[in-house]
Amino acid sequence: MRFRLLALFAVLLIGFAAKAQTQEDQLIKDLIESIAENLPEDYDLSELQDRLTYYRKHPINLNNTTAEELKTLVFLSPLQISNLFEHIRKNGKLIDLLELQSIPEFDIQTIQRLLPFATLEQSATVDKITGKNLLMYGNNDLILRYGRVIEKSKGYTELPGSRYLGTPDRYLFRYRYTYSNRVSASLVFEKDAGEYLFRNATKASYFIPSNYTDFMSGHIAILNTGRFKKIVLGDYTMQFGQALTLWSGFAFGKSPDVTGVVKRDVGLRPYTSANEFAFLRGAAMTVNIAKNIDFSPFVSHRKLDASLSTDVNGERVVSTINETGLHRTQSEINNKNNLEQTVYGGVLQYRTSALNIGAVAYHTSFNRTFVPGSGLYRIHNFTGKELTNVGAHYSYTYKNFYFFGELGKSLDAGLAYVNGALVSLSSTVSAVVLHRNYQKNYHNFFNQGTSEASEAFNEKGFYAGLNINPSKIWSIQVYGDYFKFPWLRFRVDAPSDGYEFLGQVTYSPTKTFKTILRYKSEVKQQNTSLTVPFNYLDDVKRENYRAEVKWALGKSFGFQNRVEVVQFKKGDAKAEFGYLAYQDVSYSPLSSRLSGNIRVAYFNTASYDSRIYAYEDDVLYNFTFGLYNGKGLRGYANLKYRLAKRVDLWGRYALYNYDNVETVGSGLDEINGKMKSEMRIQLRYQF
């Protein structure tokens, strides 16, 4: 019944809705979707969307920018950025954006992506920091969001054991202030489903904001003030080199854009996301100390969630750090803020238009001792309270070559290094190669180097990829990655290896039609599932086949169709399959306050092993990765209504309707029945 209501809602939407997405909204959506589909399902991409949305409103002046600023546009490769500066150096400032066509590596697709975020006009905005200017010319962005799963799950019932102690509601408050490229400030409050809305709610604590929500984040930043390029107080991220030594916040890896393995290091940045783990908290700055030389000192002190145990001496020690940020059950609440982390250090960089050399050193200390845990695979994990990390990174552009690399060392432990090259082989072909070697005892709490595993240690590998654009309408991406794990891993009781291959062909004969064919194969090794006296490793092979079409009918209707098949096979067991087919529809008349889009999907997977993930549209700054597992239907509808010139309202309703099941979900998230639905509303006020 509920699914029928959704279908009726979809018909009404198509009949009466107006503009589904503005042109810039669609462009940002396409960029994020191309990146997001290769990330974990809980990855927070709001920081990236925030950047793209900001630059859509405040385009980058290509004649007056820096490599660091252009790297925030993640679709630009380092070689393209270097070629742009070299072109300006030789020929003078750009006169017309059409000149981009004459710069090596700038293909039609890249230029089309760049144009909405770029300009050649000098901004007329007054950027002198005065009280009057801050009030008159600053941009304020306020977002309020509410959402919840409609059905009552097992965790909210009166269970005798573990249960959710809070409400199923989710809340978000996000305020962001920007003034030109000189001042930035933000304040974020968030409550997850299952957490308390109010805690410690005594009269004496009414005026303590953190007592009203589970998570609070904020910052104040002053930028481009003489030699002080950046000064940040509060929450921030540090992203340097190839992410081996010092990298917090989001980082991208292998994707159909083969240049994605080359990190876009943007240095010090204020933190504005609601992710509760991936940031530093304290003070940091970037100061120019000599020509082409910058120094970025920083200090951070945070309380982290951790699971504790008692050692033989009766001391409370750390077994694991909890990164979810969830505090729903009594055990999760008990783990909250159990660990204090202090980090201090600095980054020294020498940069010219072609060369970047950097050195990193910092020290991390904790108030409790880490122990490696019981599994043999954990024997090389970090132990103790203190850790010092040092590293060096480089990048160098020579003609059509871009060389990059980094070496990281944890003192009294292992090291890791990565080296690679990005090369333009011709006007239509570019290639990237990358070699990595991360020792099994390389310890680092801020390490997001390119890797097959979730953390960059205990791994060796070689990656090679090609981007081929034989014409304006054809695009081909191919990569292969071979990796080895010299030591044991979770559920892998011996050294192991594997490989990954991806091939994708895109055909775009017009601006309103695009079709994509993709094949991806991955082979890893894992302990056998058979009951045997001694474990041995089975090959685990997963193959994905995808066909997708995006097309427009006139200026109002947009469609996206996708069919995907997954084949999973472990050892000598019979292969199992998963299937997904969906239809997206958007309706976009040119003048209306109302907009929206819908999806209807059918999925059928043999088990969780053959599950399929797909990116889903959502309200602004929220991201959903649909998990298609089992058999059934999935649908959602999004609406956006412009209440006033600077006031927007979003609404979302989504549901799963499974076949032949009595319950949905597991554990405390189990729901009686065959359906699971959720709703979300969001208000945005820009002033």
For each residue, the residues with C-beta under 8 A, 3 or more apart:
1: 4 5
2: 5 6 655 657 675 677
3: 6 7 633 635 655 657 675
4: 1 7 8
5: 1 2 8 9
6: 2 3 9 10 635 636 637 653 655
7: 3 4 10 11 600 635
8: 4 5 11 12
9: 5 6 12 13 598 637 653
10: 6 7 13 14 585 598 600 635 637
11: 7 8 14 15
12: 8 9 15 16
13: 9 10 16 17 587 596 598 637 639
14: 10 11 17 585 587 598
15: 11 12
16: 12 13 594
17: 13 14 20 587 592 594 595 596 639
18: 587 588 589 591 592 593 594 595
19: 22 588 589 590 591 592 594 595
20: 17 558 586 587 588 595 596 597
21: 25 26 29 558 586 588 595 597
22: 19 25 26 595
23: 26 27 116
24: 27 28 56 116
25: 21 22 28 29
26: 21 22 23 29 30 558
27: 23 24 30 31 113 116
28: 24 25 31 32 49 52 53 56
29: 21 25 26 32 33 617
30: 26 27 33 34
31: 27 28 34 35 52 74 75 113
32: 28 29 35 36 45 48 49 52 615 623
33: 29 30 36 37 615
34: 30 31 37 255 256 257
35: 31 32 38 39 45 48 74 252 255 257 260
36: 32 33 39 43 45 615 623 625
37: 33 34 255 613 614 615
38: 35 252 253 254 255 256
39: 35 36 43 45 252 625
40: 43 454
41: 613 625 627
42: 625
43: 36 39 40 250 623 625
44: 47 250 273 274 275 278 623
45: 32 35 36 39 48 49 250 623
46: 49 50 272 273 274 275 621 622 623
47: 44 50 51 249 250 271 272 273
48: 32 35 45 51 52 74 250
49: 28 32 45 46 52 53 620 621
50: 46 47 53 54 176 272 621
51: 47 48 54 55 72 73
52: 28 31 32 48 49 55 56 73 117
53: 28 49 50 56 57 620
54: 50 51 57 58 178
55: 51 52 58 59 60 72 73 117
56: 24 28 52 53 59 116 117
57: 53 54
58: 54 55 123
59: 55 56 116 117 118 119
60: 55 65 69 70 73 117 118 119
61: 64 65 118 119 120 121 122 123
62: 65 84 88 94 97 118 119 120
63: 88 93 94 120
64: 61 122
65: 60 61 62 69 70
66: 69 70
67: 70 71 78 81 82 85 351 353 356
68: 71 72 265 266 267
69: 60 65 66 72
70: 60 65 66 67 73 76 81 84
71: 67 68 74 76 78 81 264 265 266
72: 51 55 68 69 264 266
73: 51 52 55 60 70 76 114 117
74: 31 35 48 71 252 260 264
75: 31 110 113 114 257
76: 70 71 73 80 81 110 114 264
77: 80 81 105 259 262 402 422 430
78: 67 71 81 82 259 262 264 395 397 402 404 422
79: 82 83 105 259 397 400 401 402 422 423 424 430
80: 76 77 83 84 103 105 106 110
81: 67 70 71 76 77 78 84 85
82: 67 78 79 85 86 353 354 397 402
83: 79 80 86 87 103 104 105 106 397
84: 62 70 80 81 87 88 100 103 106
85: 67 81 82 88 89 353
86: 82 83 89 90 353 354 397
87: 83 84 90 91 99 102 103
88: 62 63 84 85 91 92 93 94
89: 85 86 353
90: 86 87
91: 87 88
92: 88
93: 63 88 120
94: 62 63 88 97 99 100 120
95: 99 120
96: 99 120
97: 62 94 100 115 118 119 120
98: 101
99: 87 94 95 96 102 103
100: 84 94 97 103 106 111 114
101: 98 106 108 111
102: 87 99
103: 80 83 84 87 99 100 106
104: 83 400 424 427
105: 77 79 80 83 110 424 430
106: 80 83 84 100 101 103 110 111
107: 110 111 428 469
108: 101 111 112 469 472
109: 112 113 469 475
110: 75 76 80 105 106 107 113 114
111: 100 101 106 107 108 114 115
112: 108 109 115
113: 27 31 75 109 110 116 117
114: 73 75 76 100 110 111 117 118
115: 97 111 112 118
116: 23 24 27 56 59 113
117: 52 55 56 59 60 73 113 114
118: 59 60 61 62 97 114 115
119: 59 60 61 62 97
120: 61 62 63 93 94 95 96 97
121: 61
122: 61 64
123: 58 61 127 180
124:
125: 137 180
126: 133 137 180
127: 123 133 179 180 181 182 224
128: 133
129: 133 134 179 182 183 222 225
130: 133 134
131: 134 135
132: 135 136
133: 126 127 128 129 130 136 137 138 179
134: 129 130 131 137 138 179 183
135: 131 132 138
136: 132 133
137: 125 126 133 134 179 180
138: 133 134 135 177 178 179 183
139: 177 178 179 686
140: 175 176 177 685 686 687
141: 174 175 176 177 178 684 685 686
142: 174 175 176 684 685 686 687
143: 172 173 174 175 620 621 682 683 684
144: 172 173 682 683
145: 170 171 172 173 174 619 622 680 681 682 683
146: 169 170 171 172 680 681 682
147: 169 170 652 678 679 680 681
148: 168 169 170 193 678 679
149: 153 168 193 671 676 677 678
150: 677 678 679
151: 664 671 672 673 675 676 677
152: 156 157 168 671
153: 149 156 164 168 665 668 669 670 671
154: 157 159 667 668 669 670 671
155: 159 163 164 194 328 329 667 668 669
156: 152 153 163 164 168 194
157: 152 154 163
158: 163
159: 154 155 162 163
160:
161:
162: 159 329 330 331 668
163: 155 156 157 158 159 329 668
164: 153 155 156 168 193 194 328 329 668
165: 194 195 196 328 329 330 333
166: 191 193 194 195 196 197 328
167: 193 194 195 196 197
168: 148 149 152 153 156 164 193 194
169: 146 147 148 191 193 197
170: 145 146 147 148 190 191 192 193 680
171: 145 146 189 190 191 197 213
172: 143 144 145 146 188 189 190 191 274
173: 143 144 145 187 188 189 190 213
174: 141 142 143 145 186 187 188 189 272 274 621
175: 140 141 142 143 186 187 188
176: 50 140 141 142 184 185 186 272
177: 138 139 140 141 183 184 185 186
178: 54 138 139 141 183 184 185
179: 127 129 133 134 137 138 139 182 183 184
180: 123 125 126 127 137 183
181: 127 223 224
182: 127 129 179 222 223 224 225
183: 129 134 138 177 178 179 180 221 222 223
184: 176 177 178 179 219 220 221 223 270
185: 176 177 178 218 219 220 221
186: 174 175 176 177 217 218 219 270 271 272
187: 173 174 175 216 217 218
188: 172 173 174 175 215 216 217 218 272 273 274
189: 171 172 173 174 209 212 213 215 216
190: 170 171 172 173 213 214 215 274 276
191: 166 169 170 171 172 195 196 197 213 214 215
192: 170 195 214 215 325 326 327 328
193: 148 149 164 166 167 168 169 170 328
194: 155 156 164 165 166 167 168 326 328 329 668
195: 165 166 167 191 192 214 326 327 328
196: 165 166 167 191 199 214 327
197: 166 167 169 171 191 212 213
198: 201 211 212
199: 196 211 214
200: 205 208 211
201: 198 205 206 211
202: 205 206
203: 206
204:
205: 200 201 202 208 211
206: 201 202 203 211
207:
208: 200 205 211
209: 189 212 213 216
210: 213 216
211: 198 199 200 201 205 206 208
212: 189 197 198 209
213: 171 173 189 190 191 197 209 210 216
214: 190 191 192 195 196 199 325 327
215: 188 189 190 191 192 274 276 325
216: 187 188 189 209 210 213
217: 186 187 188 234 235 271 272 273 274 279
218: 185 186 187 188 234 235
219: 184 185 186 232 233 234 235 236 270 271 272
220: 184 185 232 233 234
221: 183 184 185 230 231 232 233 236 270
222: 129 182 183 225 228 230 231
223: 181 182 183 184 229 230 231
224: 127 181 182 229
225: 129 182 222 228 231
226:
227: 287 288 289
228: 222 225 231 285 286 287 288
229: 223 224 286 287 288 294
230: 221 222 223 267 268 284 285 286 296
231: 221 222 223 225 228 284 285
232: 219 220 221 236 268 269 270 283 284 285
233: 219 220 221 283
234: 217 218 219 220 270 271 281
235: 217 218 219 270 271 279 280 281
236: 219 221 232 268 269 270 271 279 280 281 284 298
237: 248 249 268 269 271 278 279 280
238: 246 247 248 267 268 280 284 296 298 347 446
239: 243 246 247 248 249 251 263 265 266 267 269
240: 245 246 247 265 267 296 347 349 358 360 393
241: 244 245 246 247 263 265 358 360 391 393 406
242: 262 263 265 393 404 405 406 418 449 450
243: 239 247 251 263 265 406 447 448 449 450 456
244: 241 247 391 393 406 407 408 416 417 418 438 444 447 449 456
245: 240 241 360 389 390 391 393 406 408 444 446 447
246: 238 239 240 241 345 347 360 362 389 391 446
247: 238 239 240 241 243 244 251 263 265 446 447 448 449
248: 237 238 239 278 279 280 446
249: 47 237 239 269 271 273 278 279
250: 43 44 45 47 48 278
251: 239 243 247 263 448
252: 35 38 39 74 255 260 263
253: 38 260 261 450 451
254: 38 260 261 450 463 479 481 500 502
255: 34 35 37 38 252 258 260
256: 34 38 477 502 504 518
257: 34 35 75 260 467 477
258: 255 261 431 432 465 466 467 477 478 479
259: 77 78 79 262 422 430 432 465 467
260: 35 74 252 253 254 255 257
261: 253 254 258 420 432 434 450 463 465
262: 77 78 242 259 402 404 420 422 432 434
263: 239 241 242 243 247 251 252 450
264: 71 72 74 76 78
265: 68 71 239 240 241 242 243 247 393
266: 68 71 72 239 269
267: 68 230 238 239 240 286 296 347 349
268: 230 232 236 237 238 284 285 286 296 298
269: 232 236 237 239 249 266
270: 184 186 219 221 232 234 235 236
271: 47 186 217 219 234 235 236 237 249 279 280
272: 46 47 50 174 176 186 188 217 219
273: 44 46 47 188 217 249 278 279
274: 44 46 172 174 188 190 215 217
275: 44 46 278 279 325
276: 190 215 324 325
277: 304 323 324 325
278: 44 237 248 249 250 273 275
279: 217 235 236 237 248 249 271 273 275
280: 235 236 237 238 248 271 284 298 300 302 343
281: 234 235 236 300 301 302
282: 298 299 300 301
283: 232 233 298 299
284: 230 231 232 236 238 268 280 296 297 298 299 300
285: 228 230 231 232 268 296 297 298
286: 228 229 230 267 268 294 295 296
287: 227 228 229 294 295 296
288: 227 228 229 293 294
289: 227 293 294 295
290: 293
291:
292: 350 351 352
293: 288 289 290 348 349 350 351
294: 229 286 287 288 289 348 349 351
295: 286 287 289 346 347 348 349
296: 230 238 240 267 268 284 285 286 287 346 347 348 349
297: 284 285 345 346
298: 236 238 268 280 282 283 284 285 343 344 345 346 362
299: 282 283 284 342 343 344
300: 280 281 282 284 341 342 343 344
301: 281 282 340 341 342 343
302: 280 281 340 341
303: 337 339 340 341
304: 277 321 322 337 338 339 340 341
305: 321 322 323 324 325 327 332 335 336 337 338 339
306: 318 319 320 321 322 335 338 339 368
307: 318 319 320 322 335 338
308: 316 317 318 319 335 338 368
309: 316 317 319 371
310: 314 315 316 317
311: 314 315 317 369 371
312:
313:
314: 310 311
315: 310 311 369
316: 308 309 310 368
317: 308 309 310 311 368 369 370 371
318: 306 307 308 321 338 339 366 368 369 370 371
319: 306 307 308 309 371 373
320: 306 307 373
321: 304 305 306 318 339
322: 304 305 306 307 326 332 335
323: 277 305
324: 276 277 305
325: 192 214 215 275 276 277 305
326: 192 194 195 322 332
327: 192 195 196 214 305 332 333 336
328: 155 164 165 166 192 193 194 195 332 333 668
329: 155 162 163 164 165 194 332 333 668
330: 162 165 333 334
331: 162 334 335
332: 305 322 326 327 328 329 335 336
333: 165 327 328 329 330 336
334: 330 331 338
335: 305 306 307 308 322 331 332 338
336: 305 327 332 333
337: 303 304 305
338: 304 305 306 307 308 318 334 335 368
339: 303 304 305 306 318 321 366 367 368
340: 301 302 303 304 366 367 368
341: 300 301 302 303 304 364 365 366 445
342: 299 300 301 364 365 366
343: 280 298 299 300 301 362 363 364 365 446
344: 298 299 300 362 363
345: 246 297 298 360 361 362 363 389
346: 295 296 297 298 360 361 362
347: 238 240 246 267 295 296 358 359 360
348: 293 294 295 296 358 359
349: 240 267 293 294 295 296 356 357 358 359
350: 292 293 355 356 357 358
351: 67 292 293 294 355 356 357
352: 292 355 356
353: 67 82 85 86 89 397
354: 82 86 396 397 398
355: 350 351 352 394 395 396 397
356: 67 349 350 351 352 393 394 395 396
357: 349 350 351 392 393 394
358: 240 241 347 348 349 350 392 393 394
359: 347 348 349 390 391 392
360: 240 241 245 246 345 346 347 389 390 391 392 393
361: 345 346 388 389 390 391
362: 246 298 343 344 345 346 388 389
363: 343 344 345 386 387 388 389
364: 341 342 343 386 387 388 389 445
365: 341 342 343 385 386 387
366: 318 339 340 341 342 369 370 385 386
367: 339 340 385
368: 306 308 316 317 318 338 339 340 385
369: 311 315 317 318 366 383 384 385
370: 317 318 366 381 382 383 384 385
371: 309 311 317 318 319 383
372: 378 379 380 381 382 383
373: 319 320 378 381
374: 378
375: 378 490
376: 379 488 493
377: 487 488 489 490 492 493
378: 372 373 374 375 381
379: 372 376
380: 372 414 440 441 458 487
381: 370 372 373 378 443
382: 370 372 387 413 443
383: 369 370 371 372
384: 369 370 387
385: 365 366 367 368 369 370
386: 363 364 365 366
387: 363 364 365 382 384 410 411 443 444 445
388: 361 362 363 364 410 411
389: 245 246 345 360 361 362 363 364 408 409 410 411 443 444 446
390: 245 359 360 361 408 409 411
391: 241 244 245 246 359 360 361 406 407 408 409
392: 357 358 359 360 406 407
393: 240 241 242 244 245 265 356 357 358 360 404 405 406 407
394: 355 356 357 358 403 404 405 406
395: 78 355 356 402 403 404 405
396: 354 355 356 402 403 404
397: 78 79 82 83 86 353 354 355 401 402 403
398: 354 401 403
399:
400: 79 104 423 424 425
401: 79 397 398 421 422 423
402: 77 78 79 82 262 395 396 397 421 422 423
403: 394 395 396 397 398 419 420 421
404: 78 242 262 393 394 395 396 419 420 421 422
405: 242 393 394 395 417 418 419 420
406: 241 242 243 244 245 391 392 393 394 417 418 449
407: 244 391 392 393 415 416 417
408: 244 245 389 390 391 415 416 417 442 444 447 449
409: 389 390 391 414 415 416
410: 387 388 389 413 414 415 441 442 443 444
411: 387 388 389 390
412:
413: 382 410 441 442 443
414: 380 409 410 438 439 440 441 442 443 457
415: 407 408 409 410 439 442
416: 244 407 408 409 436 437 438 439 442 444 447 449 456 457
417: 244 405 406 407 408 436 437
418: 242 244 405 406 434 435 436 437 449 450
419: 403 404 405 434 435
420: 261 262 403 404 405 432 433 434 435 463
421: 401 402 403 404 432 433
422: 77 78 79 259 262 401 402 404 430 431 432
423: 79 400 401 402 430 431 432
424: 79 104 105 400 427 429 430
425: 400 429 430 431
426: 429
427: 104 424
428: 107 468 469 470
429: 424 425 426 466 467 468 469
430: 77 79 105 259 422 423 424 425 466 467
431: 258 422 423 425 464 465 466 467
432: 258 259 261 262 420 421 422 423 463 464 465
433: 420 421 462 463 464 465
434: 261 262 418 419 420 450 462 463 464
435: 418 419 420 461 462 463
436: 416 417 418 449 450 451 456 459 460 461 462 463
437: 416 417 418 459 460
438: 244 414 416 442 449 451 456 457 458 459 460
439: 414 415 416 442 457 458
440: 380 414 457 458 486 487
441: 380 410 413 414 457
442: 408 410 413 414 415 416 438 439 447 456 457 458
443: 381 382 387 389 410 413 414 457
444: 244 245 387 389 408 410 416 447 456 457
445: 341 364 387
446: 238 245 246 247 248 343 389
447: 243 244 245 247 408 416 442 444 455 456 457
448: 243 247 251 456
449: 242 243 244 247 406 408 416 418 436 438 456
450: 242 243 253 254 261 263 418 434 436 456 463
451: 253 436 438 454 455 456 459 461 483
452: 459 461 481 483 498 500 524
453: 456 457 458 459 485 489
454: 40 451
455: 447 451
456: 243 244 416 436 438 442 444 447 448 449 450 451 453 459
457: 414 416 438 439 440 441 442 443 444 447 453
458: 380 438 439 440 442 453 485 486 487 489
459: 436 437 438 451 452 453 456 483 484 485 486
460: 436 437 438 483 484 486
461: 435 436 451 452 481 482 483 484
462: 433 434 435 436 481 482
463: 254 261 420 432 433 434 435 436 450 479 480 481
464: 431 432 433 434 479 480 481
465: 258 259 261 431 432 433 477 478 479 480
466: 258 429 430 431 476 477 478 479
467: 257 258 259 429 430 431 475 476 477
468: 428 429 475 476 477 478
469: 107 108 109 428 429 472 474 475 476
470: 428 474 476
471: 474
472: 108 469
473: 507 508 509
474: 469 470 471 505 506 507
475: 109 467 468 469 505 506 508
476: 466 467 468 469 470 503 504 505 506
477: 256 257 258 465 466 467 468 502 503 504 506
478: 258 465 466 468 502 503 504
479: 254 258 463 464 465 466 500 501 502
480: 463 464 465 499 500 501 502
481: 254 452 461 462 463 464 499 500 501
482: 461 462 497 498 499
483: 451 452 459 460 461 497 498 499 500
484: 459 460 461 495 496 497
485: 453 458 459 488 489 492 495 496 497
486: 440 458 459 460 495
487: 377 380 440 458 495
488: 376 377 485 492 493 494 495
489: 377 453 458 485 492 496
490: 375 377
491: 526 527
492: 377 485 488 489 496 525 526 527 537
493: 376 377 488 527 535 537
494: 488 535 536 537
495: 484 485 486 487 488
496: 484 485 489 492 524 525 526 537
497: 482 483 484 485 525
498: 452 482 483 522 523 524 525
499: 480 481 482 483 522 523
500: 254 452 479 480 481 483 520 521 522 523
501: 479 480 481 519 520 521 522
502: 254 256 477 478 479 480 518 519 520 521
503: 476 477 478 518 519 520
504: 256 476 477 478 516 517 518 519
505: 474 475 476 516 517 518
506: 474 475 476 477 514 515 516
507: 473 474 514 515 516
508: 473 475 511 513 514 515
509: 473 513
510: 513
511: 508
512: 551 552
513: 508 509 510 549 550 551 552
514: 506 507 508 549 550 551
515: 506 507 508 547 548 549 550
516: 504 505 506 507 546 547 548 549
517: 504 505 546 547 548
518: 256 502 503 504 505 544 545 546 547 548
519: 501 502 503 504 543 544 545 546
520: 500 501 502 503 543 544 546
521: 500 501 502 541 542 543 544
522: 498 499 500 501 541 542 543
523: 498 499 500 539 540 541 542
524: 452 496 498 539 540
525: 492 496 497 498 537 538 539 540
526: 491 492 496 537 538 540 570
527: 491 492 493 535 536 537 538
528: 532 535 536 537 538 571
529: 538 570 571 573
530: 571
531:
532: 528 535 536
533:
534:
535: 493 494 527 528 532
536: 494 527 528 532
537: 492 493 494 496 525 526 527 528
538: 525 526 527 528 529 570 571 572
539: 523 524 525 570 571
540: 523 524 525 526 568 569 570 571
541: 521 522 523 567 568 569 570
542: 521 522 523 566 567 568 569
543: 519 520 521 522 566 567
544: 518 519 520 521 564 565 566
545: 518 519 564 565 566 567
546: 516 517 518 519 520 562 563 564 565
547: 515 516 517 518 562 563 564
548: 515 516 517 518 560 561 562 563
549: 513 514 515 516 559 560 561 562
550: 513 514 515 558 559 560
551: 512 513 514 558 559
552: 512 513 555 557 558 559
553: 556 557 558 559
554: 557
555: 552 588 589 590
556: 553 587 588 589 590
557: 552 553 554 585 586 587 588
558: 20 21 26 550 551 552 553 584 585 586 587 588
559: 549 550 551 552 553 583 584 585 586
560: 548 549 550 583 584
561: 548 549 581 582 583 584
562: 546 547 548 549 580 581 582 614
563: 546 547 548 579 580 581
564: 544 545 546 547 579 580 581 612 614
565: 544 545 546 577 578 579 580
566: 542 543 544 545 577 578 579 605 610 611 612
567: 541 542 543 545 575 576 577 610
568: 540 541 542 575 576 577 578 606 607 609 610
569: 540 541 542 573 574 575 576
570: 526 529 538 539 540 541 573 609
571: 528 529 530 538 539 540
572: 538
573: 529 569 570
574: 569
575: 567 568 569
576: 567 568 569 606 607 609 610
577: 565 566 567 568 605 606 610
578: 565 566 568 603 604 605 606 610 611 612 628
579: 563 564 565 566 602 603 604 605
580: 562 563 564 565 601 602 603 612 614 628
581: 561 562 563 564 601 602 603
582: 561 562 599 600 601 602 614 634
583: 559 560 561 599 600 601
584: 558 559 560 561 597 598 599 617
585: 10 14 557 558 559 597 598 599
586: 20 21 557 558 559 596 597 598
587: 13 14 17 18 20 556 557 558 596 597
588: 18 19 20 21 555 556 557 558 595
589: 18 19 555 556 592
590: 19 555 556
591: 18 19
592: 17 18 19 589 595
593: 18 641 642 643
594: 16 17 18 19 639 640 641 642
595: 17 18 19 20 21 22 588 592 639 640 641
596: 13 17 20 586 587 637 638 639 640
597: 20 21 584 585 586 587 617 637 638
598: 9 10 13 14 584 585 586 635 636 637 638
599: 582 583 584 585 616 617 634 635 636
600: 7 10 582 583 633 634 635
601: 580 581 582 583 614 626 628 633 634 635
602: 579 580 581 582 632 633 634
603: 578 579 580 581 612 628 629 630 631 632 633 634
604: 578 579 630 631
605: 566 577 578 579 608 610 611 612 628 629 630 631
606: 568 576 577 578 609 610
607: 568 576 610 611
608: 605 611 629
609: 568 570 576 606
610: 566 567 568 576 577 578 605 606 607
611: 566 578 605 607 608 627 628 629
612: 564 566 578 580 603 605 628 629
613: 37 41 625 626 627 628
614: 37 562 564 580 582 601 625 626 628
615: 32 33 36 37 623 624 625 626
616: 599 624 625 626 636 654
617: 29 584 597 599 624 636 638
618: 622 623 624 638 652 680
619: 145 622 638 650 651 652 680 681 682
620: 49 53 143 648 650 682 684
621: 46 49 50 143 174
622: 46 145 618 619 680 682
623: 32 36 43 44 45 46 615 618
624: 615 616 617 618 654
625: 36 39 41 42 43 613 614 615 616
626: 601 613 614 615 616 634
627: 41 611 613
628: 578 580 601 603 605 611 612 613 614 634
629: 603 605 608 611 612
630: 603 604 605 658 659 661
631: 603 604 605 658 659 660
632: 602 603 656 657 658 659 674
633: 3 600 601 602 603 656 657
634: 582 599 600 601 602 603 626 628 654 655 656 657
635: 3 6 7 10 598 599 600 601 654 655 657
636: 6 598 599 616 617 652 653 654 655
637: 6 9 10 13 596 597 598 652 653 654
638: 596 597 598 617 618 619 650 651 652
639: 13 17 594 595 596 650 651 652
640: 594 595 596 648 649 650 651
641: 593 594 595 648 649 650 651
642: 593 594 645 647 648 649
643: 593 647 648 649
644: 647
645: 642
646: 685 686 687
647: 642 643 644 683 684 685 686
648: 620 640 641 642 643 683 684
649: 640 641 642 643 681 682 683 684
650: 619 620 638 639 640 641 680 681 682 683 684
651: 619 638 639 640 641 679 680 681 682
652: 147 618 619 636 637 638 639 678 679 680 681
653: 6 9 636 637 677 678 679
654: 616 624 634 635 636 637 677 678 679
655: 2 3 6 634 635 636 675 676 677 678
656: 632 633 634 664 675 676 677
657: 2 3 632 633 634 635 674 675
658: 630 631 632 661 664 674 675
659: 630 631 632 674
660: 631
661: 630 658 664 674
662: 672 673 674
663: 670 671 672 673
664: 151 656 658 661 670 671 673 674 675 676
665: 153 669 670 671 676
666: 669 670
667: 154 155 670
668: 153 154 155 162 163 164 194 328 329
669: 153 154 155 665 666
670: 153 154 663 664 665 666 667
671: 149 151 152 153 154 663 664 665 675 676
672: 151 662 663
673: 151 662 663 664
674: 632 657 658 659 661 662 664
675: 2 3 151 655 656 657 658 664 671
676: 149 151 655 656 664 665 671
677: 2 149 150 151 653 654 655 656
678: 147 148 149 150 652 653 654 655
679: 147 148 150 651 652 653 654
680: 145 146 147 170 618 619 622 650 651 652
681: 145 146 147 619 649 650 651 652
682: 143 144 145 146 619 620 622 649 650 651
683: 143 144 145 647 648 649 650
684: 141 142 143 620 647 648 649 650
685: 140 141 142 646 647
686: 139 140 141 142 646 647
687: 140 142 646
